[in-house]
Amino acid sequence: MTHPDKRHSAALTDGPGRAAARAMLKGVGFTDDDLARPIIGVATTWIETMPCNWNQRELAQHVKRGIRSAGGTPMEFNTVAVSDGVSMGTEGMRASLISREVIADSIELVARGHLFDGLVCLVGCDKTIPAAVMALARIDLPGLALYNGSIAPGRFRGRDVTIQDVFEGIGAHAVGKMSDEELHELEGAACPGAGACGGQFTANTMSTALDFLGISPAGLNGIPAVHPSKSEAAEEAGRLAMELVHRDLRPSRIITREALENAAASIVATGGSTNGVLHLIAIARELGVPFELDDFDRIAERTPILTSLKPGGRYVATDVYEAGGVALVARELLKRELVHASAPNVDGRSLGEIAAAAAETPGQDVVVSIETPIKPIGGLAVLRGNLAPEGCVVKLAGHERLLHRGPARVFDSEEECFAAVTRQEIREGDVVVIRYEGPAGGPGMREMLHVTAALVGEGLGDKIALITDGRFSGATHGLMAGHISPEAARGGPIAALETGDVVVIDVEGRTLTVELSEEELAARLAAWKPPAPRYTSGVFAKYAALVSSASEGAVTRVPDGSYTQT
């Protein structure tokens, strides 16, 4: 008799007609008893190009042990990942956002191709986290995502450091503030082992969001990568996946509109990465749940910053764990009903129950009371105007400036801009413009940390502004507006900018504008011609042809214009 929880895999493994499939599976060690049980895919994004996912092969064994103990049969598989930190400032960075789609597609392919009954996704670096949730949402298979944990901070000359310090050290070195020897010592200390980048950069931003989204078991993501209890968390995730399969509890019942609003609140309350906007919209698209840029802005306006986390603050993710975890943030937000208490988590509890059970370490000041916030409004804002008709995203954490007016310094690629920065050609008051780096124009919407960190290292971080149709790393801080839509390569107004034009970033007014008449701007755009594509074949060319606007999550679409949801 077929096991009642083999809702999909029975078609792969049961009956005389499936003898050939069973023969191949027995060739890699599965038994008749194994194949009679529900089959649970265990997706890893392990790769030897970064520390971010380094512990996943080990964690996968613990996940599999949990699945077996709960009566299932795990089948491990892997997919790709691209390190933002390693590829930053190079052509390779164009592969980063593209990898999100490839990862989601590949998890979908294996899960559909092998008719899994459930799925556990082990994630680490920036794009693996949203990609796994996009895949879970797309195939709507009972399952969850588990973050392999944050890296510990490094120690450099008596202080804690992260990869952010190295990027800013490059800028300091360029202007003679740091010697060759000091920079070399710093690079050897910043990343002491396994785990994703330690500040509230994109990986930890998305790990936090997954707790609030409910698709990760509450509290398990926050356990640091090298902490002894991480293996126990992985085993628990495996057992929990089997419970989800037994209950047939699918992601579409977890990731609701309320859950997305909770996740957005967690991003702005922790001063998280602007990439969180892009990724939550993409996840919503997979489920067909309405969730737009303006929803983020509305949530940010009412949600205070409650943590002092790098890049703008003092602490890192391991400090959050020691303080009591992100459930403390939920507890504070619930005091003013800024999140939905009834939203469910895959562990069976509601967000309200999780917050009520939060155990705060006495004397901690990593997460503050909502009565005395770090800032009264959240860490992000959405601006519109004649330079961004479809919107752009500005990060507010880590600086105090809400208004900047200055002359544009226009560059048609990140490389052009970085060369000008290293020649110390950027002046106080400038608005640095980097265009043709959007989802299609890049392609791949590169992050500009190489440039922004160098500017900070040179001492210009609080004296200039930067706008781009590309993205910013979660490690970026300062007055920076990214995700400008429409992008330059698709005829957005940013394509019409010329060096010397006066650009105004007005956060309180929620506008990004250039001081040009409508007639002048229209005339320039009428004379504009799209540049030749940077790639004419391969994955970059396919992505450029299929990708949507950043304001729509930069998801890929089939040619009739619909999204890749099913």
Buried (B, 14 or more C-beta within 10 A) or exposed (E): EEBEBBBBBBBBBBEEEBEEBBEEBEEEEBEEEBBBBBBBBBBBBBBEBBBBBBBBEBBBBBBBBBBBEBBBBBBBBBBBBBBBBBBBBEBBBBBBBBBBBBBBBBBBBBBBEBBBBBBBBBBBBBBBBBBBBBBBBBBBBBBBBBBBBBBBBBEBEEEBBBBBBBBBBBBBBBBEEBEEEBBEBBBEBBBBEBBBBBBBBBBBBBBBBBBBBBBBBBBBBBBBBBBEEBBBBBBBBBBBBBBBBBEBBBBBBBBBBBBBBBBBBBBBBBBBBBBBBBBBBBBBBBBEBEBBBEBBBBBBBEBBBBBBBBBBBEBBBBBBBBBBBBBBBBBBBBEEEBBBBEBBBBBBBBBBBBBBEBEBBEEBEBBBEBEEBBBEBBBBBBBBBBBBBBBBBBBBBBBEEBEBBBBBBBBBBBBEBBEBBBEEEBEEEBBBBBBBBBBBBBBBBBBBBBBBBBBBBBEBBBBBBBBBBBBBBBBBBBBBBBBBBBBBBBBBBBBBBEEEBEBBBBBEBBBBBBEBEEEEBEEBEEEBEEEEBBBEEEBBBBBBEBBBBBBBBBBBBEEEEEBBBE
